[in-house]
Amino acid sequence: MPIQFDVDPTVTQLASATTEFVREVVIPAERECGGSVHDAPEALRETLQKAARDAGVFAPHVPTRWGGHGLDLRGQAVVFEAAGYSLLGPLALNCAAPDEGNMHLLEKVATEEQKQRYLRPLTAGETRSCFAMTEPAPGAGADPRSLRTTAARVPGGWRIDGRKWFITGAEGAGFAIVMARTSGSPGDPGGATMFLVDADNPGMRLVRTIETLDESLFAGHSEIAFDECVVGEEQVLGAVDGGFEGAQVRLGPARMTHCMRWLGAARRAQDVALERAGSRMAFGSALGDLGMVQQMLADSEIDIEASRALILRTAWELDTGSAAASQLTSVSKTFVAEAVNRVVDRAVQICGALGISAADAPLARLFREVRPFRIYDGPSETHRFAIARRALRPYR
C-alpha cells in the first residue's frame, strides 16, 4: 500500500485558520503571561477556548459526534504543528496534553455511560483531566512494570492506595485516569487496571505542585496521594488487569501529538533565528552571510523537515493500523524530541544575548519548555532500548 501524505483541502484550510488565530489571538496572550501557566486562572483557558470556538478551530482532533473536526492523525499533524507555534496554542484548541490523549483513550475504551459522564464535558472544554501513572521511585516511571499503587476489591467496587507524582494538570482537574495494580507484583508485565476517579473523591488528595523547568502545561505537575480511595465497579476503564494494554491505545498516538505540537515550537524558534540572522549586522555583514551561522540555520531546516516527514509517516502507520506503528512511534519520538532541542538551542546561539533575554524574545522560554520533551512520554534511552530490541527480533 503506498504511503499517503496528502491531506484534505479542508485540513489545509483549518491549519491556515489555526495559524492566523495563533498569531492574532494566542501569541499576544502568551506574551502577557510570559508563557507560564502552571498557576494560571481557569479564566485564561476559558477565554482562549471561547476565542478558538469563535474562530472555528476548536477541538480539531475530537470526533464530530462530540463536536470536533474529526481529523485523523495525518490531519492532526498539520493542525497541531500550527497550534504549537505558540506555547498556549494547544490549550486554546483543547488539544493539549494530557486532555488530548485522555479524549482519545476514552473514545476508544470507555463505555457509553463513561463517555457521557467524562468524555463529553472534556471535549467541550467544560472540565480538565489528568492521567495518573507515574510514581516516585521505586515506582512506575520509564518502566511501567514497576507499578506499586494497588487497587483491591471491596464491596461494590475497588479501594485504591498509593502515591503518584509528576501528574500533569492534576490541580483543578475534574477527574483522573489512575493506573493501579490489581494483580501480581511490581516488576510483573501485567496486572494493571485503569480507574476513573472523580476529583471530589475524599480518598484522592493533592499533596503538592512540583516546581519544574517547564511551565507551559496548564496547572503544572503534581504529586497525588490515594488513601483508601474507594470507587465503584462502573469506574473501571477497560478490562480488569488490562490496564497496560489499554494505556497503549493512548500512549502511542499521544507520543506523536507531542511531536506535532513541539515541532510548531521549533519552527517558531527557527523563524526568530532567521529574522535575526537576516537583520543583525556583525563583522561587516549580516549574520546570515556568515558560514557558521548558515550551517546552523541549514541544520535546523533539515531537522524540521526530517521531523515533519517522520511524523507524517508514523501518523499514516497509526491511521492504517500498520504493524510497524510501534517501532516508528519510538523512532519518531526519539528523533523529534532531540531535533526540536537542537533547533531551539541553535536559535538561542544565533541570537546571542537576545536569545537568553526572556522579556525580549520567546527563545529563553522555548528552551526551558522543550528540554523535558526528551524525558516525557519515555526518555530517549528507553525508546532506543525498545527500538534495538525490535530490530533484533528477526535475528534472534
Contacts in CASP RR format, 6 or more apart in sequence:
PFRMAT RR
TARGET T0000
AUTHOR 0000-0000-0000
METHOD contacts of the structure
MODEL  1
MPIQFDVDPTVTQLASATTEFVREVVIPAERECGGSVHDAPEALRETLQK
AARDAGVFAPHVPTRWGGHGLDLRGQAVVFEAAGYSLLGPLALNCAAPDE
GNMHLLEKVATEEQKQRYLRPLTAGETRSCFAMTEPAPGAGADPRSLRTT
AARVPGGWRIDGRKWFITGAEGAGFAIVMARTSGSPGDPGGATMFLVDAD
NPGMRLVRTIETLDESLFAGHSEIAFDECVVGEEQVLGAVDGGFEGAQVR
LGPARMTHCMRWLGAARRAQDVALERAGSRMAFGSALGDLGMVQQMLADS
EIDIEASRALILRTAWELDTGSAAASQLTSVSKTFVAEAVNRVVDRAVQI
CGALGISAADAPLARLFREVRPFRIYDGPSETHRFAIARRALRPYR
1 320 0 8 1.000
3 313 0 8 1.000
3 316 0 8 1.000
4 74 0 8 1.000
4 316 0 8 1.000
5 74 0 8 1.000
5 312 0 8 1.000
5 313 0 8 1.000
5 316 0 8 1.000
7 74 0 8 1.000
7 75 0 8 1.000
7 78 0 8 1.000
8 75 0 8 1.000
11 71 0 8 1.000
11 75 0 8 1.000
11 78 0 8 1.000
11 79 0 8 1.000
12 78 0 8 1.000
14 57 0 8 1.000
14 60 0 8 1.000
14 69 0 8 1.000
14 71 0 8 1.000
14 79 0 8 1.000
15 78 0 8 1.000
15 79 0 8 1.000
15 81 0 8 1.000
15 82 0 8 1.000
16 82 0 8 1.000
17 55 0 8 1.000
17 56 0 8 1.000
17 57 0 8 1.000
18 57 0 8 1.000
18 60 0 8 1.000
18 79 0 8 1.000
18 82 0 8 1.000
18 83 0 8 1.000
18 93 0 8 1.000
19 82 0 8 1.000
19 85 0 8 1.000
20 55 0 8 1.000
21 51 0 8 1.000
21 52 0 8 1.000
21 55 0 8 1.000
21 57 0 8 1.000
21 92 0 8 1.000
22 82 0 8 1.000
22 83 0 8 1.000
22 84 0 8 1.000
22 85 0 8 1.000
22 86 0 8 1.000
22 89 0 8 1.000
22 92 0 8 1.000
23 85 0 8 1.000
25 48 0 8 1.000
25 51 0 8 1.000
25 55 0 8 1.000
25 92 0 8 1.000
26 48 0 8 1.000
26 86 0 8 1.000
26 88 0 8 1.000
26 89 0 8 1.000
26 92 0 8 1.000
27 85 0 8 1.000
27 86 0 8 1.000
29 44 0 8 1.000
29 47 0 8 1.000
29 48 0 8 1.000
29 88 0 8 1.000
30 86 0 8 1.000
30 87 0 8 1.000
30 88 0 8 1.000
30 89 0 8 1.000
30 362 0 8 1.000
33 40 0 8 1.000
33 44 0 8 1.000
33 88 0 8 1.000
34 358 0 8 1.000
34 365 0 8 1.000
35 87 0 8 1.000
35 88 0 8 1.000
35 215 0 8 1.000
35 216 0 8 1.000
35 365 0 8 1.000
36 215 0 8 1.000
36 216 0 8 1.000
36 365 0 8 1.000
37 44 0 8 1.000
37 88 0 8 1.000
37 91 0 8 1.000
37 215 0 8 1.000
37 216 0 8 1.000
37 217 0 8 1.000
37 218 0 8 1.000
37 219 0 8 1.000
37 220 0 8 1.000
38 209 0 8 1.000
38 212 0 8 1.000
38 215 0 8 1.000
38 217 0 8 1.000
38 218 0 8 1.000
38 219 0 8 1.000
38 220 0 8 1.000
39 209 0 8 1.000
39 219 0 8 1.000
39 220 0 8 1.000
40 218 0 8 1.000
40 219 0 8 1.000
42 172 0 8 1.000
45 91 0 8 1.000
45 128 0 8 1.000
45 218 0 8 1.000
48 88 0 8 1.000
48 89 0 8 1.000
48 91 0 8 1.000
48 92 0 8 1.000
49 58 0 8 1.000
49 91 0 8 1.000
49 92 0 8 1.000
49 93 0 8 1.000
49 94 0 8 1.000
49 125 0 8 1.000
51 92 0 8 1.000
52 58 0 8 1.000
52 92 0 8 1.000
52 93 0 8 1.000
52 94 0 8 1.000
57 79 0 8 1.000
57 93 0 8 1.000
58 68 0 8 1.000
58 93 0 8 1.000
58 94 0 8 1.000
59 66 0 8 1.000
59 67 0 8 1.000
59 68 0 8 1.000
59 69 0 8 1.000
59 93 0 8 1.000
59 94 0 8 1.000
59 95 0 8 1.000
59 123 0 8 1.000
60 68 0 8 1.000
60 69 0 8 1.000
60 70 0 8 1.000
60 71 0 8 1.000
60 75 0 8 1.000
60 76 0 8 1.000
60 79 0 8 1.000
60 80 0 8 1.000
60 83 0 8 1.000
60 93 0 8 1.000
60 95 0 8 1.000
61 68 0 8 1.000
61 69 0 8 1.000
61 70 0 8 1.000
61 71 0 8 1.000
61 76 0 8 1.000
61 80 0 8 1.000
61 95 0 8 1.000
61 100 0 8 1.000
61 103 0 8 1.000
61 104 0 8 1.000
61 257 0 8 1.000
62 68 0 8 1.000
62 69 0 8 1.000
62 70 0 8 1.000
62 94 0 8 1.000
62 103 0 8 1.000
62 123 0 8 1.000
63 70 0 8 1.000
63 107 0 8 1.000
64 70 0 8 1.000
66 107 0 8 1.000
66 119 0 8 1.000
66 120 0 8 1.000
66 123 0 8 1.000
66 124 0 8 1.000
67 123 0 8 1.000
67 124 0 8 1.000
68 123 0 8 1.000
71 79 0 8 1.000
72 315 0 8 1.000
72 319 0 8 1.000
73 253 0 8 1.000
73 256 0 8 1.000
73 257 0 8 1.000
73 315 0 8 1.000
73 316 0 8 1.000
73 318 0 8 1.000
73 319 0 8 1.000
74 312 0 8 1.000
74 315 0 8 1.000
74 316 0 8 1.000
74 319 0 8 1.000
75 315 0 8 1.000
76 95 0 8 1.000
76 257 0 8 1.000
76 260 0 8 1.000
76 315 0 8 1.000
77 256 0 8 1.000
77 260 0 8 1.000
77 308 0 8 1.000
77 311 0 8 1.000
77 312 0 8 1.000
77 315 0 8 1.000
79 93 0 8 1.000
80 90 0 8 1.000
80 95 0 8 1.000
80 257 0 8 1.000
80 260 0 8 1.000
80 261 0 8 1.000
81 260 0 8 1.000
81 261 0 8 1.000
81 263 0 8 1.000
81 264 0 8 1.000
81 267 0 8 1.000
81 308 0 8 1.000
82 264 0 8 1.000
83 89 0 8 1.000
83 90 0 8 1.000
83 92 0 8 1.000
83 93 0 8 1.000
83 95 0 8 1.000
83 261 0 8 1.000
83 264 0 8 1.000
84 90 0 8 1.000
84 260 0 8 1.000
84 261 0 8 1.000
84 262 0 8 1.000
84 263 0 8 1.000
84 264 0 8 1.000
84 265 0 8 1.000
84 268 0 8 1.000
85 264 0 8 1.000
85 265 0 8 1.000
85 267 0 8 1.000
85 268 0 8 1.000
86 92 0 8 1.000
86 268 0 8 1.000
87 216 0 8 1.000
87 265 0 8 1.000
87 362 0 8 1.000
87 365 0 8 1.000
87 366 0 8 1.000
87 369 0 8 1.000
88 216 0 8 1.000
89 96 0 8 1.000
90 96 0 8 1.000
90 97 0 8 1.000
90 100 0 8 1.000
90 261 0 8 1.000
91 218 0 8 1.000
94 100 0 8 1.000
94 123 0 8 1.000
94 125 0 8 1.000
95 257 0 8 1.000
95 261 0 8 1.000
96 217 0 8 1.000
96 218 0 8 1.000
96 261 0 8 1.000
97 168 0 8 1.000
97 217 0 8 1.000
97 254 0 8 1.000
97 257 0 8 1.000
97 258 0 8 1.000
97 261 0 8 1.000
98 129 0 8 1.000
98 130 0 8 1.000
98 131 0 8 1.000
98 168 0 8 1.000
98 169 0 8 1.000
98 254 0 8 1.000
99 122 0 8 1.000
99 128 0 8 1.000
99 129 0 8 1.000
100 254 0 8 1.000
100 257 0 8 1.000
101 131 0 8 1.000
101 250 0 8 1.000
101 253 0 8 1.000
101 254 0 8 1.000
101 257 0 8 1.000
102 122 0 8 1.000
102 129 0 8 1.000
102 130 0 8 1.000
102 131 0 8 1.000
102 177 0 8 1.000
102 250 0 8 1.000
103 119 0 8 1.000
103 122 0 8 1.000
103 123 0 8 1.000
104 249 0 8 1.000
104 250 0 8 1.000
104 253 0 8 1.000
104 254 0 8 1.000
105 177 0 8 1.000
105 237 0 8 1.000
105 246 0 8 1.000
105 247 0 8 1.000
105 249 0 8 1.000
105 250 0 8 1.000
106 114 0 8 1.000
106 115 0 8 1.000
106 118 0 8 1.000
106 119 0 8 1.000
106 122 0 8 1.000
106 237 0 8 1.000
107 115 0 8 1.000
107 119 0 8 1.000
108 249 0 8 1.000
109 194 0 8 1.000
109 237 0 8 1.000
109 238 0 8 1.000
109 246 0 8 1.000
109 249 0 8 1.000
110 118 0 8 1.000
110 119 0 8 1.000
110 237 0 8 1.000
110 238 0 8 1.000
111 234 0 8 1.000
113 234 0 8 1.000
114 196 0 8 1.000
114 234 0 8 1.000
114 237 0 8 1.000
118 129 0 8 1.000
118 175 0 8 1.000
118 196 0 8 1.000
121 127 0 8 1.000
122 128 0 8 1.000
122 129 0 8 1.000
127 173 0 8 1.000
127 174 0 8 1.000
127 175 0 8 1.000
128 169 0 8 1.000
128 172 0 8 1.000
128 173 0 8 1.000
128 174 0 8 1.000
128 218 0 8 1.000
128 219 0 8 1.000
129 173 0 8 1.000
129 174 0 8 1.000
129 175 0 8 1.000
129 176 0 8 1.000
129 177 0 8 1.000
130 167 0 8 1.000
130 168 0 8 1.000
130 169 0 8 1.000
130 170 0 8 1.000
130 173 0 8 1.000
130 175 0 8 1.000
130 176 0 8 1.000
130 177 0 8 1.000
130 222 0 8 1.000
131 167 0 8 1.000
131 168 0 8 1.000
131 176 0 8 1.000
131 177 0 8 1.000
131 250 0 8 1.000
132 164 0 8 1.000
132 167 0 8 1.000
132 170 0 8 1.000
132 176 0 8 1.000
132 177 0 8 1.000
132 178 0 8 1.000
132 179 0 8 1.000
132 197 0 8 1.000
132 224 0 8 1.000
133 140 0 8 1.000
133 141 0 8 1.000
133 144 0 8 1.000
133 147 0 8 1.000
133 164 0 8 1.000
133 178 0 8 1.000
133 179 0 8 1.000
133 247 0 8 1.000
134 140 0 8 1.000
134 141 0 8 1.000
134 164 0 8 1.000
134 165 0 8 1.000
134 166 0 8 1.000
134 167 0 8 1.000
135 141 0 8 1.000
135 146 0 8 1.000
135 147 0 8 1.000
135 148 0 8 1.000
135 149 0 8 1.000
135 162 0 8 1.000
135 163 0 8 1.000
135 164 0 8 1.000
135 165 0 8 1.000
136 163 0 8 1.000
136 165 0 8 1.000
136 223 0 8 1.000
138 146 0 8 1.000
138 148 0 8 1.000
138 186 0 8 1.000
139 146 0 8 1.000
139 147 0 8 1.000
139 148 0 8 1.000
139 186 0 8 1.000
140 146 0 8 1.000
140 147 0 8 1.000
140 148 0 8 1.000
140 149 0 8 1.000
140 179 0 8 1.000
142 378 0 8 1.000
142 379 0 8 1.000
142 381 0 8 1.000
142 382 0 8 1.000
143 187 0 8 1.000
143 382 0 8 1.000
144 179 0 8 1.000
144 192 0 8 1.000
144 244 0 8 1.000
144 247 0 8 1.000
145 186 0 8 1.000
145 187 0 8 1.000
145 188 0 8 1.000
145 189 0 8 1.000
145 190 0 8 1.000
145 244 0 8 1.000
146 186 0 8 1.000
146 187 0 8 1.000
147 179 0 8 1.000
147 180 0 8 1.000
147 181 0 8 1.000
147 186 0 8 1.000
147 187 0 8 1.000
147 192 0 8 1.000
148 162 0 8 1.000
148 181 0 8 1.000
148 186 0 8 1.000
149 160 0 8 1.000
149 161 0 8 1.000
149 162 0 8 1.000
149 163 0 8 1.000
149 164 0 8 1.000
149 178 0 8 1.000
149 179 0 8 1.000
149 180 0 8 1.000
149 181 0 8 1.000
149 226 0 8 1.000
150 160 0 8 1.000
150 161 0 8 1.000
150 162 0 8 1.000
150 180 0 8 1.000
150 181 0 8 1.000
150 182 0 8 1.000
151 158 0 8 1.000
151 159 0 8 1.000
151 160 0 8 1.000
151 161 0 8 1.000
151 180 0 8 1.000
151 181 0 8 1.000
151 182 0 8 1.000
151 193 0 8 1.000
151 195 0 8 1.000
152 158 0 8 1.000
152 159 0 8 1.000
152 161 0 8 1.000
152 182 0 8 1.000
153 159 0 8 1.000
154 230 0 8 1.000
156 232 0 8 1.000
156 233 0 8 1.000
157 230 0 8 1.000
157 231 0 8 1.000
157 232 0 8 1.000
157 233 0 8 1.000
157 235 0 8 1.000
158 180 0 8 1.000
158 182 0 8 1.000
158 195 0 8 1.000
158 230 0 8 1.000
158 231 0 8 1.000
158 232 0 8 1.000
158 233 0 8 1.000
158 235 0 8 1.000
158 236 0 8 1.000
159 228 0 8 1.000
159 229 0 8 1.000
159 230 0 8 1.000
160 178 0 8 1.000
160 180 0 8 1.000
160 195 0 8 1.000
160 197 0 8 1.000
160 203 0 8 1.000
160 226 0 8 1.000
160 229 0 8 1.000
160 230 0 8 1.000
160 231 0 8 1.000
161 226 0 8 1.000
161 227 0 8 1.000
161 228 0 8 1.000
161 229 0 8 1.000
162 180 0 8 1.000
162 225 0 8 1.000
162 226 0 8 1.000
162 227 0 8 1.000
163 207 0 8 1.000
163 223 0 8 1.000
163 224 0 8 1.000
163 225 0 8 1.000
163 226 0 8 1.000
164 178 0 8 1.000
164 223 0 8 1.000
164 224 0 8 1.000
164 225 0 8 1.000
164 226 0 8 1.000
165 210 0 8 1.000
165 221 0 8 1.000
165 222 0 8 1.000
165 223 0 8 1.000
165 224 0 8 1.000
166 210 0 8 1.000
166 221 0 8 1.000
166 222 0 8 1.000
166 223 0 8 1.000
167 176 0 8 1.000
167 221 0 8 1.000
167 222 0 8 1.000
167 223 0 8 1.000
167 224 0 8 1.000
168 217 0 8 1.000
168 219 0 8 1.000
168 220 0 8 1.000
168 221 0 8 1.000
169 217 0 8 1.000
169 218 0 8 1.000
169 219 0 8 1.000
169 220 0 8 1.000
169 221 0 8 1.000
169 222 0 8 1.000
170 176 0 8 1.000
170 206 0 8 1.000
170 219 0 8 1.000
170 221 0 8 1.000
170 222 0 8 1.000
170 224 0 8 1.000
171 206 0 8 1.000
171 209 0 8 1.000
171 219 0 8 1.000
171 220 0 8 1.000
171 222 0 8 1.000
172 199 0 8 1.000
172 219 0 8 1.000
173 199 0 8 1.000
173 219 0 8 1.000
174 198 0 8 1.000
174 199 0 8 1.000
175 196 0 8 1.000
175 197 0 8 1.000
175 198 0 8 1.000
175 199 0 8 1.000
176 196 0 8 1.000
176 197 0 8 1.000
176 199 0 8 1.000
176 204 0 8 1.000
176 224 0 8 1.000
177 194 0 8 1.000
177 195 0 8 1.000
177 196 0 8 1.000
177 197 0 8 1.000
177 237 0 8 1.000
178 194 0 8 1.000
178 195 0 8 1.000
178 196 0 8 1.000
178 197 0 8 1.000
178 226 0 8 1.000
179 192 0 8 1.000
179 193 0 8 1.000
179 194 0 8 1.000
179 243 0 8 1.000
179 247 0 8 1.000
180 192 0 8 1.000
180 193 0 8 1.000
180 195 0 8 1.000
180 226 0 8 1.000
181 191 0 8 1.000
181 192 0 8 1.000
181 193 0 8 1.000
182 191 0 8 1.000
182 192 0 8 1.000
182 193 0 8 1.000
182 240 0 8 1.000
182 241 0 8 1.000
183 190 0 8 1.000
183 191 0 8 1.000
183 241 0 8 1.000
184 190 0 8 1.000
184 191 0 8 1.000
189 244 0 8 1.000
190 241 0 8 1.000
190 242 0 8 1.000
190 243 0 8 1.000
190 244 0 8 1.000
191 241 0 8 1.000
191 242 0 8 1.000
191 243 0 8 1.000
191 244 0 8 1.000
192 241 0 8 1.000
192 242 0 8 1.000
192 243 0 8 1.000
192 244 0 8 1.000
192 247 0 8 1.000
193 236 0 8 1.000
193 238 0 8 1.000
193 239 0 8 1.000
193 240 0 8 1.000
193 241 0 8 1.000
193 242 0 8 1.000
193 243 0 8 1.000
194 236 0 8 1.000
194 237 0 8 1.000
194 238 0 8 1.000
194 242 0 8 1.000
194 243 0 8 1.000
194 246 0 8 1.000
194 247 0 8 1.000
195 231 0 8 1.000
195 235 0 8 1.000
195 236 0 8 1.000
195 237 0 8 1.000
196 231 0 8 1.000
196 235 0 8 1.000
196 236 0 8 1.000
196 237 0 8 1.000
197 204 0 8 1.000
197 226 0 8 1.000
197 229 0 8 1.000
197 231 0 8 1.000
197 235 0 8 1.000
201 229 0 8 1.000
201 230 0 8 1.000
201 231 0 8 1.000
202 229 0 8 1.000
203 226 0 8 1.000
203 227 0 8 1.000
203 228 0 8 1.000
203 229 0 8 1.000
203 230 0 8 1.000
204 224 0 8 1.000
204 225 0 8 1.000
204 226 0 8 1.000
204 229 0 8 1.000
205 224 0 8 1.000
205 225 0 8 1.000
205 226 0 8 1.000
205 227 0 8 1.000
206 222 0 8 1.000
206 223 0 8 1.000
206 224 0 8 1.000
207 222 0 8 1.000
207 223 0 8 1.000
207 224 0 8 1.000
207 225 0 8 1.000
208 222 0 8 1.000
208 223 0 8 1.000
209 219 0 8 1.000
209 220 0 8 1.000
209 221 0 8 1.000
209 222 0 8 1.000
210 220 0 8 1.000
210 221 0 8 1.000
210 222 0 8 1.000
210 223 0 8 1.000
212 220 0 8 1.000
212 221 0 8 1.000
212 372 0 8 1.000
213 368 0 8 1.000
213 371 0 8 1.000
213 372 0 8 1.000
214 368 0 8 1.000
214 369 0 8 1.000
214 371 0 8 1.000
214 372 0 8 1.000
215 368 0 8 1.000
215 369 0 8 1.000
216 365 0 8 1.000
216 369 0 8 1.000
238 246 0 8 1.000
239 245 0 8 1.000
239 246 0 8 1.000
251 377 0 8 1.000
252 318 0 8 1.000
252 325 0 8 1.000
252 326 0 8 1.000
252 329 0 8 1.000
253 318 0 8 1.000
254 377 0 8 1.000
255 329 0 8 1.000
255 332 0 8 1.000
255 333 0 8 1.000
255 377 0 8 1.000
255 378 0 8 1.000
256 311 0 8 1.000
256 314 0 8 1.000
256 315 0 8 1.000
256 318 0 8 1.000
256 329 0 8 1.000
256 332 0 8 1.000
256 333 0 8 1.000
258 333 0 8 1.000
258 373 0 8 1.000
258 376 0 8 1.000
258 377 0 8 1.000
259 307 0 8 1.000
259 310 0 8 1.000
259 311 0 8 1.000
259 332 0 8 1.000
259 333 0 8 1.000
259 336 0 8 1.000
259 337 0 8 1.000
260 311 0 8 1.000
262 336 0 8 1.000
262 337 0 8 1.000
262 340 0 8 1.000
262 370 0 8 1.000
262 373 0 8 1.000
263 304 0 8 1.000
263 307 0 8 1.000
263 308 0 8 1.000
263 311 0 8 1.000
263 336 0 8 1.000
263 340 0 8 1.000
265 340 0 8 1.000
265 344 0 8 1.000
265 366 0 8 1.000
265 369 0 8 1.000
265 370 0 8 1.000
266 300 0 8 1.000
266 303 0 8 1.000
266 304 0 8 1.000
266 307 0 8 1.000
266 339 0 8 1.000
266 340 0 8 1.000
266 343 0 8 1.000
266 344 0 8 1.000
266 370 0 8 1.000
267 304 0 8 1.000
268 362 0 8 1.000
268 366 0 8 1.000
269 343 0 8 1.000
269 344 0 8 1.000
269 347 0 8 1.000
269 348 0 8 1.000
269 362 0 8 1.000
269 363 0 8 1.000
269 366 0 8 1.000
270 297 0 8 1.000
270 300 0 8 1.000
270 301 0 8 1.000
270 304 0 8 1.000
270 343 0 8 1.000
270 347 0 8 1.000
272 347 0 8 1.000
272 351 0 8 1.000
272 361 0 8 1.000
272 362 0 8 1.000
272 363 0 8 1.000
273 296 0 8 1.000
273 297 0 8 1.000
273 300 0 8 1.000
273 346 0 8 1.000
273 347 0 8 1.000
273 350 0 8 1.000
273 351 0 8 1.000
274 297 0 8 1.000
276 287 0 8 1.000
276 350 0 8 1.000
276 351 0 8 1.000
276 354 0 8 1.000
277 286 0 8 1.000
277 287 0 8 1.000
277 288 0 8 1.000
277 293 0 8 1.000
277 297 0 8 1.000
277 350 0 8 1.000
278 286 0 8 1.000
278 287 0 8 1.000
278 288 0 8 1.000
279 286 0 8 1.000
280 286 0 8 1.000
280 287 0 8 1.000
281 287 0 8 1.000
282 290 0 8 1.000
283 290 0 8 1.000
287 293 0 8 1.000
287 350 0 8 1.000
288 294 0 8 1.000
288 297 0 8 1.000
293 350 0 8 1.000
296 346 0 8 1.000
296 349 0 8 1.000
296 350 0 8 1.000
297 346 0 8 1.000
297 350 0 8 1.000
299 342 0 8 1.000
299 346 0 8 1.000
300 342 0 8 1.000
300 343 0 8 1.000
300 346 0 8 1.000
300 347 0 8 1.000
303 339 0 8 1.000
303 340 0 8 1.000
303 342 0 8 1.000
303 343 0 8 1.000
304 339 0 8 1.000
304 343 0 8 1.000
306 335 0 8 1.000
306 339 0 8 1.000
307 332 0 8 1.000
307 335 0 8 1.000
307 336 0 8 1.000
307 339 0 8 1.000
307 340 0 8 1.000
310 328 0 8 1.000
310 331 0 8 1.000
310 332 0 8 1.000
310 335 0 8 1.000
310 336 0 8 1.000
311 332 0 8 1.000
311 336 0 8 1.000
313 328 0 8 1.000
313 332 0 8 1.000
314 325 0 8 1.000
314 328 0 8 1.000
314 329 0 8 1.000
314 331 0 8 1.000
314 332 0 8 1.000
316 322 0 8 1.000
317 324 0 8 1.000
317 325 0 8 1.000
317 328 0 8 1.000
318 325 0 8 1.000
318 329 0 8 1.000
326 390 0 8 1.000
327 387 0 8 1.000
327 390 0 8 1.000
327 391 0 8 1.000
330 383 0 8 1.000
330 386 0 8 1.000
330 387 0 8 1.000
330 390 0 8 1.000
331 383 0 8 1.000
331 387 0 8 1.000
333 377 0 8 1.000
333 378 0 8 1.000
333 383 0 8 1.000
334 380 0 8 1.000
334 383 0 8 1.000
334 384 0 8 1.000
334 387 0 8 1.000
337 373 0 8 1.000
337 374 0 8 1.000
337 380 0 8 1.000
338 374 0 8 1.000
338 380 0 8 1.000
340 370 0 8 1.000
340 373 0 8 1.000
341 370 0 8 1.000
341 371 0 8 1.000
341 373 0 8 1.000
341 374 0 8 1.000
344 363 0 8 1.000
344 366 0 8 1.000
344 367 0 8 1.000
344 370 0 8 1.000
345 367 0 8 1.000
347 355 0 8 1.000
347 363 0 8 1.000
347 366 0 8 1.000
348 355 0 8 1.000
348 356 0 8 1.000
348 363 0 8 1.000
348 364 0 8 1.000
348 367 0 8 1.000
351 361 0 8 1.000
351 363 0 8 1.000
354 360 0 8 1.000
354 361 0 8 1.000
354 363 0 8 1.000
355 361 0 8 1.000
355 363 0 8 1.000
355 364 0 8 1.000
356 363 0 8 1.000
356 364 0 8 1.000
357 364 0 8 1.000
358 364 0 8 1.000
358 365 0 8 1.000
374 380 0 8 1.000
END
